[in-house]
Amino acid sequence: MAEQRKQEEEVEEVEVEVEVIHAWSPPRSLSTSLMYSFNQRDDTEVLDEPLYANFIRVAGYDRPYREELLSTMESDGNKVIDDILFSPGKKKYRYCKQIAKHLVSGLSSDLIKKGKHFILIRNPLDILPSFDKVVPPSFNELGFGSLISIYGELSALGRPPPIIDAAELEANPEVTLRGLCEELDIPFQASMLKWEAGPKPVDGIWAPWWYKSVHKSTGFERVRKYPVPFPLSLYDVLEQTLPLYNWLRRHSKHTSHLLKSPLPPPDLPNPENAKLFAWVGDEILPRESAKVSVFDSVVQGGDSAWEGLRVYDGKIFKLEEHLDRLFDSAKALAFENVPSREEVKEAIFRTLIRNGMFDNTHIRLSLTRGKKVTSGMSPAFNLYGCNLIVLPEWKPPVYDNTHGITLVTASTRRNSPNNLDSKIHHNNLLNNILAKIEGNNGNAGDAIMLDYEGFVSETNATNIFLVKKARVSTPHADYCLPGITRATVMDLVVKEKFVLEERRISLSEFHTADEVWTTGTMGELTPVVKIDGRVIGDGKVGPVTQHLQEAYKKLTEDSGVFWASGGDVNPMIHSLELESTTTENAYRDLQV
């Protein structure tokens, strides 16, 4: 019997190869709580910051416990990796709480190449006040740059690590831990949700300085409902680290917000637009960083002018006309400190070049009154100058120009010039949006908007034309925007020898028309085959519409402002270094 017990004890002492789990995080990120959570598992041993002594030795950081740390822990990082992290063990998993900044130069690549990895993040708004209680924080102390590098290295190996946010752990610990275990391909254990208060045998020798709060905890529950006031002395470090935290958060599967949307991330209409560049203010930014200030007038009151442009084969169609209207709108709105025409062109050219967009591109060009010094309506608060936004997207015409679309008539009336002149191409589009909602509810492509007397004005997004007995008619531009594409098509109607009338048109005339089409930069020339349930003509694209579509297509091929030579990428990259001052010079420079 004694011999059998001895054999069982020997079996228990046999060490086996373990699966190593690296948990990378900034400090003060609930990383110790998560270590305690994994320590509750019956199949896992944990290590508390095994590379800390190596980091202190290499980086030279001073800590109250520095000498004790260096004398009691292995300070050779590569020995730690070989002899401790990846050594055999008695349990299936070895959980390593790793602080990202501890990944210093000179460490074996096995640290990243081997084992399972995940990243734990926390908002610097919460980290900094906590860290400051022990050590004055800095950008390097928080280690968000190291976290980005770790994510990049693992992604390059084809193993992008899961990212979880500490806010998720606090708000929904079981769901978050189950999701993490699934990502790590390990079974979830309910024991991970609770632990006993007090110090733990697995704590590092630094615990008396850093773990006072976590020693009071028994789980991931929030200590307080609301955060503490943020010390303004830490504002600069916050500004440095917050963009990196936000970048990592965008790559996590779950995000916590005070106002949380239940919707999953939507698919983009064109996946190519997931990685684009936009001009905001005076710089070119990636899509997710291209944002305006909450103090910007476009946020405060829709106080902005805009234009839609299209690029065809290296040419911007009707650029000068669109810029004329943009500057007219800015003047009508009494904007001050407006960028020059050439500055706007340069911003457009540079943004298109950075994106490599030479064709099949739509540009949303916006000019806001700019940022305010304080929130409020008065333009007297706008002391920073106007804010220019250039948003290009890969975007073919947004309507079905081959088979046509349907329209319904909205109950929302088009703004009267007594209230807000439609000739100012402004961003305050609620009037149009309300009509578009009615169009969406009617499963229509768009909605017709009437003026206050009941005559047709335009649709929520486009101008509108009809054909009756070979005569082309379009509403007066009293209530509607006199569109650039509208004017272009009106010229084509005359050039192609059709009779053109600009007049008041009733809704019933559109119902009984032989042909109807709409015009706009976003959709070009779009046939309409049904309005309010009435079939237009024979329900197919009419001959006049087809004729003008061909004429419009030829015009876009033959005209426009050259700015790039489609397909010749190297000269366009070279042009980024050139300071062209006119459209012609910009084009000539691109041919270098």
VMD Tcl script that draws the C-alpha trace (Angstrom):
set ca {
  {0.00 0.00 0.00}
  {2.82 2.40 0.86}
  {4.58 1.50 -2.38}
  {1.41 2.30 -4.37}
  {1.10 5.71 -2.64}
  {4.74 6.46 -3.46}
  {4.15 5.63 -7.14}
  {1.09 7.91 -7.25}
  {3.10 10.77 -5.75}
  {5.81 10.26 -8.37}
  {3.18 10.37 -11.11}
  {1.84 13.63 -9.67}
  {5.32 15.16 -9.74}
  {5.92 14.39 -13.43}
  {6.22 17.62 -15.39}
  {4.74 17.97 -18.85}
  {4.96 20.47 -21.70}
  {2.63 23.36 -21.01}
  {0.70 25.71 -23.24}
  {1.85 29.25 -22.47}
  {-0.68 32.09 -22.50}
  {0.80 35.60 -22.70}
  {-1.49 38.38 -21.47}
  {-0.03 41.68 -22.71}
  {-1.31 44.90 -21.17}
  {-0.47 48.38 -19.95}
  {-0.15 48.82 -16.18}
  {-3.24 49.50 -14.04}
  {-5.51 47.75 -16.54}
  {-7.14 45.06 -14.34}
  {-4.24 42.83 -15.38}
  {-3.75 41.59 -11.81}
  {-7.46 40.87 -11.45}
  {-7.31 38.86 -14.66}
  {-4.25 37.00 -13.33}
  {-6.22 36.14 -10.18}
  {-9.06 34.97 -12.40}
  {-6.84 32.54 -14.30}
  {-5.23 31.45 -11.02}
  {-8.65 30.08 -10.00}
  {-8.54 27.52 -12.78}
  {-7.57 23.97 -11.84}
  {-5.53 23.52 -15.03}
  {-3.47 26.72 -14.97}
  {-0.43 28.07 -13.14}
  {0.28 31.80 -13.27}
  {3.38 33.98 -13.39}
  {3.28 37.60 -12.30}
  {5.32 39.82 -14.66}
  {8.18 37.34 -15.16}
  {10.21 39.82 -17.24}
  {10.02 42.65 -14.71}
  {13.56 42.26 -13.35}
  {15.02 42.15 -16.86}
  {13.12 45.33 -17.72}
  {14.38 47.15 -14.61}
  {17.95 46.06 -15.35}
  {17.87 47.02 -19.05}
  {15.74 50.16 -18.90}
  {17.29 51.46 -15.68}
  {13.95 52.47 -14.18}
  {13.99 53.27 -10.50}
  {11.46 51.67 -8.20}
  {11.27 51.52 -4.37}
  {11.80 47.77 -4.56}
  {14.47 47.79 -7.28}
  {17.28 46.14 -5.31}
  {15.06 43.47 -3.81}
  {13.59 42.74 -7.24}
  {16.99 42.33 -8.89}
  {18.27 40.14 -6.07}
  {15.28 37.78 -5.94}
  {14.13 37.49 -9.57}
  {16.01 36.27 -12.62}
  {17.09 39.42 -14.45}
  {18.36 37.75 -17.62}
  {15.32 37.94 -19.89}
  {16.38 35.14 -22.20}
  {16.96 32.80 -19.27}
  {13.45 33.67 -18.09}
  {12.08 32.81 -21.53}
  {13.95 29.51 -21.85}
  {14.04 28.25 -18.26}
  {10.81 29.64 -16.82}
  {8.22 30.64 -19.42}
  {8.62 27.62 -21.69}
  {9.88 25.08 -19.17}
  {7.81 21.95 -18.41}
  {5.14 22.31 -15.74}
  {2.65 20.39 -13.68}
  {-0.46 21.91 -15.22}
  {-1.72 22.16 -18.79}
  {-1.56 25.96 -19.08}
  {0.86 28.62 -17.86}
  {-0.63 32.09 -17.71}
  {1.96 34.89 -17.92}
  {0.88 38.36 -16.93}
  {3.07 40.49 -19.21}
  {3.34 44.28 -19.08}
  {3.88 45.47 -22.66}
  {6.79 47.81 -21.91}
  {8.73 44.84 -20.53}
  {9.22 43.67 -24.11}
  {12.62 45.32 -24.51}
  {15.29 44.77 -27.16}
  {17.54 41.75 -26.93}
  {14.84 39.25 -25.98}
  {14.49 36.01 -27.91}
  {11.98 36.01 -30.75}
  {10.51 32.86 -29.17}
  {8.70 35.14 -26.74}
  {6.38 36.26 -29.55}
  {6.58 33.25 -31.82}
  {5.64 30.66 -29.20}
  {2.53 30.30 -27.09}
  {-0.89 31.90 -27.20}
  {-1.22 35.69 -26.92}
  {-3.93 38.20 -26.18}
  {-3.99 41.91 -25.36}
  {-5.81 43.57 -22.48}
  {-6.39 47.31 -22.82}
  {-7.85 50.02 -20.67}
  {-8.71 53.63 -21.34}
  {-5.82 55.91 -20.34}
  {-8.43 58.14 -18.69}
  {-8.70 55.38 -16.09}
  {-5.08 54.23 -16.09}
  {-3.35 57.56 -15.54}
  {-4.95 58.68 -12.25}
  {-4.36 55.21 -10.82}
  {-0.74 54.96 -11.99}
  {0.01 58.46 -10.74}
  {-0.66 57.36 -7.17}
  {2.55 55.29 -7.25}
  {4.79 56.60 -10.05}
  {4.57 59.76 -12.21}
  {3.24 58.47 -15.55}
  {4.76 59.02 -18.97}
  {4.10 57.80 -22.50}
  {6.77 55.10 -22.18}
  {5.57 53.98 -18.74}
  {2.14 53.14 -20.14}
  {3.54 51.11 -23.03}
  {0.78 51.58 -25.58}
  {3.41 51.88 -28.30}
  {4.70 48.45 -27.29}
  {1.17 47.03 -27.46}
  {0.83 48.29 -31.02}
  {4.16 46.65 -31.90}
  {3.09 43.37 -30.30}
  {-0.17 43.39 -32.23}
  {1.73 44.13 -35.44}
  {4.31 41.38 -34.92}
  {1.70 38.75 -34.15}
  {-0.44 39.86 -37.09}
  {2.58 39.58 -39.38}
  {2.90 35.97 -38.20}
  {-0.72 35.39 -39.20}
  {-1.87 35.28 -35.57}
  {-3.54 38.60 -34.72}
  {-4.17 38.44 -30.97}
  {-7.61 38.84 -29.41}
  {-8.04 42.21 -27.71}
  {-10.31 42.70 -24.71}
  {-11.10 45.94 -22.95}
  {-11.01 46.21 -19.16}
  {-14.33 48.03 -19.37}
  {-15.85 44.84 -20.83}
  {-14.44 42.78 -17.96}
  {-16.10 45.08 -15.46}
  {-19.40 45.38 -17.29}
  {-19.81 41.77 -18.41}
  {-17.14 39.53 -16.86}
  {-18.63 36.15 -17.71}
  {-19.41 36.97 -21.33}
  {-16.00 38.55 -21.80}
  {-14.12 35.66 -20.19}
  {-16.09 33.08 -22.15}
  {-15.27 34.93 -25.36}
  {-11.59 35.15 -24.41}
  {-11.41 31.44 -23.58}
  {-13.02 30.64 -26.90}
  {-10.46 32.80 -28.72}
  {-7.64 31.06 -26.82}
  {-9.20 27.66 -27.51}
  {-9.36 26.72 -23.84}
  {-12.43 25.70 -21.84}
  {-14.12 28.34 -19.71}
  {-14.31 27.62 -15.98}
  {-16.88 29.36 -13.80}
  {-14.30 29.53 -11.00}
  {-12.62 32.37 -12.95}
  {-15.34 34.79 -11.88}
  {-14.50 34.92 -8.15}
  {-11.51 34.78 -5.79}
  {-10.86 35.44 -2.15}
  {-9.77 38.89 -1.01}
  {-6.23 39.44 0.22}
  {-2.64 38.88 -0.99}
  {-1.88 35.80 -3.07}
  {1.18 33.53 -3.15}
  {1.54 34.32 -6.86}
  {1.97 38.08 -6.22}
  {5.24 39.71 -7.19}
  {7.32 41.47 -4.53}
  {5.94 44.80 -5.82}
  {2.45 43.91 -4.61}
  {2.52 46.15 -1.48}
  {3.01 49.19 -3.72}
  {0.61 48.33 -6.55}
  {-1.99 45.75 -5.39}
  {-3.71 47.41 -2.42}
  {-7.00 47.89 -4.28}
  {-7.05 44.53 -6.01}
  {-6.39 42.78 -2.69}
  {-9.76 44.11 -1.54}
  {-11.54 42.63 -4.54}
  {-13.25 39.30 -4.97}
  {-14.17 39.69 -8.64}
  {-14.35 42.13 -11.55}
  {-17.10 44.29 -10.08}
  {-16.62 48.06 -10.36}
  {-15.33 49.75 -7.22}
  {-17.31 52.91 -8.01}
  {-20.10 53.77 -10.44}
  {-18.57 57.00 -11.71}
  {-14.91 57.79 -12.49}
  {-12.73 60.11 -10.46}
  {-12.02 63.65 -11.75}
  {-9.13 63.56 -14.19}
  {-5.97 65.45 -13.09}
  {-5.23 68.10 -15.72}
  {-1.51 67.67 -14.99}
  {-1.79 64.37 -16.89}
  {-3.62 65.85 -19.90}
  {-0.56 65.82 -22.18}
  {0.16 62.14 -21.55}
  {-3.50 61.39 -22.15}
  {-3.38 63.11 -25.55}
  {-0.31 61.06 -26.47}
  {-1.72 57.68 -25.47}
  {-5.44 57.94 -26.20}
  {-5.11 57.59 -30.02}
  {-3.18 54.33 -29.54}
  {-5.78 52.99 -27.13}
  {-8.53 53.90 -29.60}
  {-6.65 52.15 -32.40}
  {-6.40 48.97 -30.35}
  {-10.02 49.24 -29.26}
  {-11.12 49.35 -32.91}
  {-9.48 45.96 -33.34}
  {-11.25 44.39 -30.39}
  {-14.35 42.30 -30.91}
  {-16.33 44.11 -28.25}
  {-16.34 47.69 -27.04}
  {-18.05 49.19 -24.04}
  {-19.73 52.56 -24.24}
  {-22.03 54.52 -21.98}
  {-24.45 54.61 -24.91}
  {-23.96 51.17 -26.36}
  {-25.29 50.19 -29.76}
  {-26.58 46.61 -30.02}
  {-25.72 46.56 -33.72}
  {-22.69 44.67 -35.08}
  {-20.22 46.56 -37.28}
  {-21.92 46.94 -40.68}
  {-20.49 45.86 -44.01}
  {-19.37 48.74 -46.22}
  {-21.08 49.17 -49.61}
  {-17.58 49.04 -51.10}
  {-15.00 47.19 -48.94}
  {-12.19 49.05 -50.72}
  {-13.24 52.17 -48.82}
  {-12.31 50.57 -45.49}
  {-8.78 51.87 -45.98}
  {-8.91 55.36 -47.42}
  {-7.47 58.77 -46.65}
  {-9.38 61.99 -46.14}
  {-8.27 65.59 -45.82}
  {-9.41 67.29 -42.62}
  {-8.25 70.82 -41.82}
  {-4.70 70.85 -43.10}
  {-3.71 67.18 -43.06}
  {-4.43 63.82 -44.65}
  {-5.68 61.18 -42.23}
  {-6.72 57.50 -42.35}
  {-10.44 56.84 -42.39}
  {-10.87 56.10 -38.69}
  {-8.78 59.13 -37.67}
  {-10.51 61.55 -40.04}
  {-12.70 63.40 -37.56}
  {-13.73 66.96 -36.80}
  {-13.82 68.61 -33.40}
  {-17.01 68.54 -31.33}
  {-16.63 72.34 -31.39}
  {-16.77 72.48 -35.19}
  {-19.71 74.44 -36.57}
  {-20.82 71.53 -38.72}
  {-21.39 69.59 -35.48}
  {-22.80 72.53 -33.55}
  {-25.35 73.59 -36.19}
  {-24.83 72.01 -39.62}
  {-23.00 75.25 -40.44}
  {-21.10 74.23 -43.56}
  {-21.15 74.33 -47.35}
  {-20.42 71.32 -49.53}
  {-19.99 70.01 -53.05}
  {-20.03 66.61 -54.72}
  {-17.37 65.94 -57.37}
  {-16.64 63.03 -59.68}
  {-13.36 61.76 -61.10}
  {-13.33 60.21 -64.57}
  {-10.08 58.80 -65.99}
  {-7.79 61.20 -64.12}
  {-10.05 64.24 -64.62}
  {-12.32 66.02 -62.15}
  {-15.55 66.80 -63.94}
  {-16.83 70.38 -63.66}
  {-14.32 71.22 -60.93}
  {-14.33 74.96 -61.59}
  {-18.11 75.17 -61.56}
  {-18.31 73.29 -58.27}
  {-15.68 75.53 -56.72}
  {-17.56 78.61 -57.93}
  {-20.64 77.41 -56.09}
  {-18.67 76.43 -52.99}
  {-17.18 79.91 -52.68}
  {-20.53 81.54 -53.45}
  {-22.10 79.52 -50.64}
  {-19.27 80.45 -48.26}
  {-19.78 84.12 -49.11}
  {-23.56 83.92 -48.69}
  {-23.00 82.33 -45.28}
  {-20.52 85.09 -44.35}
  {-17.63 82.70 -43.74}
  {-14.34 84.33 -42.76}
  {-10.76 83.13 -43.18}
  {-11.74 80.98 -46.14}
  {-8.94 78.97 -47.82}
  {-7.98 80.12 -51.31}
  {-9.18 78.39 -54.45}
  {-5.72 77.02 -55.09}
  {-5.44 75.71 -51.53}
  {-8.70 73.83 -51.99}
  {-7.48 72.37 -55.28}
  {-4.20 71.28 -53.76}
  {-6.05 69.54 -50.93}
  {-8.23 67.72 -53.48}
  {-5.29 66.69 -55.68}
  {-3.13 65.51 -52.80}
  {-5.93 63.50 -51.23}
  {-6.77 61.77 -54.50}
  {-3.11 60.98 -55.12}
  {-2.61 59.54 -51.64}
  {-5.58 57.24 -52.27}
  {-4.54 56.34 -55.80}
  {-8.03 57.30 -56.95}
  {-7.94 58.11 -60.66}
  {-11.37 56.96 -61.82}
  {-14.79 55.87 -60.57}
  {-14.41 58.16 -57.56}
  {-16.81 60.49 -55.79}
  {-15.55 63.34 -53.63}
  {-17.55 64.93 -50.83}
  {-15.98 68.38 -50.45}
  {-17.03 70.29 -47.34}
  {-16.09 73.71 -46.00}
  {-17.27 74.35 -42.45}
  {-17.24 77.68 -40.67}
  {-14.63 76.04 -38.49}
  {-14.06 75.32 -34.84}
  {-15.54 77.45 -32.08}
  {-13.77 78.57 -28.92}
  {-16.88 77.56 -26.97}
  {-20.15 75.88 -27.88}
  {-22.89 78.16 -29.12}
  {-24.65 79.44 -32.21}
  {-22.83 82.71 -32.79}
  {-20.24 82.85 -35.60}
  {-18.36 85.26 -33.33}
  {-17.10 82.14 -31.56}
  {-15.45 80.89 -34.77}
  {-11.92 82.19 -34.32}
  {-9.88 79.39 -35.88}
  {-10.79 79.86 -39.54}
  {-12.69 77.56 -41.85}
  {-12.23 73.79 -41.85}
  {-11.81 72.02 -45.20}
  {-12.79 68.36 -45.60}
  {-12.02 66.28 -48.70}
  {-13.63 62.83 -48.53}
  {-13.02 60.68 -51.64}
  {-14.58 57.24 -52.01}
  {-14.57 54.53 -54.60}
  {-18.18 54.98 -55.66}
  {-19.90 54.26 -58.97}
  {-23.22 56.03 -59.66}
  {-25.47 55.21 -56.73}
  {-28.66 54.56 -58.74}
  {-29.62 51.93 -61.29}
  {-29.00 53.93 -64.45}
  {-29.64 50.92 -66.67}
  {-33.11 49.85 -65.54}
  {-34.26 52.96 -63.70}
  {-35.62 53.71 -60.24}
  {-38.95 54.42 -58.61}
  {-39.95 57.59 -56.76}
  {-42.63 58.47 -54.25}
  {-43.85 61.92 -53.31}
  {-42.97 63.10 -49.82}
  {-45.29 65.06 -47.57}
  {-42.27 67.11 -46.49}
  {-42.16 70.30 -48.56}
  {-38.98 71.79 -49.96}
  {-37.64 74.76 -48.05}
  {-38.86 78.10 -49.31}
  {-36.27 80.79 -50.13}
  {-38.21 82.82 -47.55}
  {-36.71 80.48 -44.97}
  {-33.45 79.07 -46.32}
  {-32.34 79.67 -49.89}
  {-31.59 76.40 -51.66}
  {-29.03 78.20 -53.80}
  {-26.78 78.12 -50.74}
  {-25.39 74.60 -50.92}
  {-25.37 74.09 -47.15}
  {-24.96 71.05 -44.94}
  {-28.17 71.60 -43.01}
  {-29.99 68.80 -44.80}
  {-32.75 67.86 -42.37}
  {-35.39 69.05 -44.84}
  {-34.06 66.59 -47.41}
  {-33.42 63.83 -44.89}
  {-37.03 63.86 -43.70}
  {-38.16 63.42 -47.30}
  {-35.61 60.64 -47.84}
  {-37.03 58.79 -44.83}
  {-40.40 58.82 -46.57}
  {-38.71 57.50 -49.71}
  {-37.05 54.71 -47.77}
  {-40.33 53.81 -46.09}
  {-41.90 53.60 -49.55}
  {-39.11 51.33 -50.83}
  {-38.30 53.96 -53.44}
  {-34.98 55.20 -54.76}
  {-35.77 58.75 -53.64}
  {-38.68 61.05 -52.82}
  {-40.11 63.93 -54.84}
  {-40.40 67.18 -52.88}
  {-43.05 69.78 -53.70}
  {-42.82 73.50 -53.06}
  {-45.29 75.22 -50.74}
  {-47.71 75.78 -53.66}
  {-47.73 72.09 -54.58}
  {-45.54 72.23 -57.67}
  {-42.66 69.77 -58.08}
  {-39.34 71.19 -56.92}
  {-36.82 68.31 -57.00}
  {-36.17 65.05 -55.19}
  {-34.50 64.87 -51.80}
  {-31.11 64.47 -53.53}
  {-31.42 65.33 -57.21}
  {-32.97 67.62 -59.79}
  {-35.70 66.17 -61.96}
  {-36.74 66.34 -65.65}
  {-39.64 65.01 -67.69}
  {-40.30 64.40 -71.39}
  {-43.75 64.85 -72.91}
  {-44.24 64.67 -76.67}
  {-40.51 65.16 -77.24}
  {-40.41 68.35 -75.12}
  {-38.06 68.32 -72.12}
  {-39.18 70.20 -69.01}
  {-37.60 70.83 -65.62}
  {-38.84 72.88 -62.64}
  {-37.61 76.42 -62.06}
  {-34.75 76.62 -59.56}
  {-36.76 78.82 -57.19}
  {-36.97 76.20 -54.46}
  {-34.53 73.57 -55.66}
  {-30.77 73.65 -55.85}
  {-29.66 74.70 -59.34}
  {-27.41 71.67 -59.72}
  {-24.20 71.58 -61.75}
  {-25.32 68.33 -63.36}
  {-28.74 69.88 -63.98}
  {-27.14 72.78 -65.85}
  {-24.91 70.38 -67.79}
  {-27.87 68.28 -68.90}
  {-29.88 71.38 -69.81}
  {-27.02 72.42 -72.11}
  {-26.95 68.92 -73.61}
  {-30.70 69.00 -74.23}
  {-30.30 72.15 -76.30}
  {-27.14 70.91 -78.01}
  {-28.88 67.65 -79.00}
  {-31.73 69.67 -80.58}
  {-34.48 68.89 -78.09}
  {-36.95 71.54 -76.96}
  {-36.25 72.64 -73.36}
  {-38.67 74.34 -70.98}
  {-37.93 75.55 -67.47}
  {-41.29 76.12 -65.79}
  {-43.66 75.27 -62.98}
  {-44.63 71.60 -63.24}
  {-47.42 69.88 -61.35}
  {-47.10 66.41 -59.88}
  {-49.70 64.97 -62.24}
  {-47.55 66.03 -65.21}
  {-44.79 63.81 -63.87}
  {-47.28 60.98 -63.33}
  {-48.31 61.16 -66.99}
  {-44.94 61.93 -68.56}
  {-43.47 59.86 -71.37}
  {-40.05 59.82 -69.67}
  {-38.59 61.07 -66.39}
  {-35.01 61.23 -65.16}
  {-33.08 62.78 -62.30}
  {-29.66 64.41 -62.32}
  {-26.90 64.77 -59.76}
  {-23.18 64.22 -59.34}
  {-23.76 61.19 -57.15}
  {-25.97 59.39 -59.68}
  {-25.34 61.20 -62.99}
  {-28.43 60.86 -65.20}
  {-30.87 58.33 -63.73}
  {-34.05 57.05 -65.45}
  {-37.29 56.99 -63.44}
  {-39.73 54.21 -64.36}
  {-42.42 54.63 -61.70}
  {-43.74 57.49 -59.54}
  {-46.28 56.97 -56.76}
  {-47.25 53.64 -58.30}
  {-47.77 55.13 -61.80}
  {-45.67 53.55 -64.52}
  {-43.79 56.17 -66.53}
  {-44.19 55.62 -70.29}
  {-43.86 51.92 -70.97}
  {-41.92 51.33 -67.76}
  {-38.58 51.21 -69.54}
  {-35.77 53.69 -70.09}
  {-36.97 56.04 -72.82}
  {-35.14 57.03 -76.02}
  {-34.52 60.66 -75.01}
  {-33.10 59.52 -71.67}
  {-30.80 57.01 -73.39}
  {-29.68 59.62 -75.91}
  {-28.77 62.11 -73.19}
  {-27.08 59.44 -71.08}
  {-24.74 58.73 -74.00}
  {-24.13 62.43 -74.56}
  {-23.36 62.91 -70.88}
  {-20.97 59.95 -70.85}
  {-19.11 61.35 -73.86}
  {-18.88 64.75 -72.18}
  {-17.28 63.22 -69.07}
  {-14.76 61.47 -71.32}
  {-13.88 64.60 -73.26}
  {-13.83 67.28 -70.57}
  {-12.81 67.91 -67.00}
  {-9.79 69.21 -65.11}
  {-6.78 66.96 -65.58}
  {-4.87 66.25 -62.41}
  {-3.52 62.72 -62.91}
  {-2.59 60.25 -65.60}
  {-4.52 57.11 -64.78}
  {-2.32 54.09 -64.20}
  {0.98 55.98 -64.09}
  {1.53 55.71 -60.34}
  {5.14 56.79 -59.95}
  {4.73 60.33 -61.33}
  {1.73 60.81 -59.07}
  {3.71 59.78 -56.01}
  {6.49 62.11 -57.11}
  {3.96 64.91 -57.43}
  {3.38 64.85 -53.68}
  {6.67 66.71 -53.38}
  {5.65 69.40 -55.82}
  {3.99 72.67 -54.92}
  {1.84 73.37 -57.96}
  {-0.07 76.64 -57.90}
  {-2.53 76.20 -60.74}
  {-4.57 73.35 -62.12}
  {-2.53 73.36 -65.32}
  {0.74 73.28 -63.37}
  {-0.58 70.44 -61.22}
  {-1.31 68.39 -64.31}
  {2.00 69.29 -65.97}
  {3.92 68.39 -62.80}
  {2.28 65.00 -62.71}
  {3.69 64.21 -66.14}
  {7.29 64.66 -64.92}
}
mol new
graphics top color blue
foreach p $ca { graphics top sphere $p radius 0.5 }
foreach p [lrange $ca 0 end-1] q [lrange $ca 1 end] { graphics top cylinder $p $q radius 0.2 }
display resetview
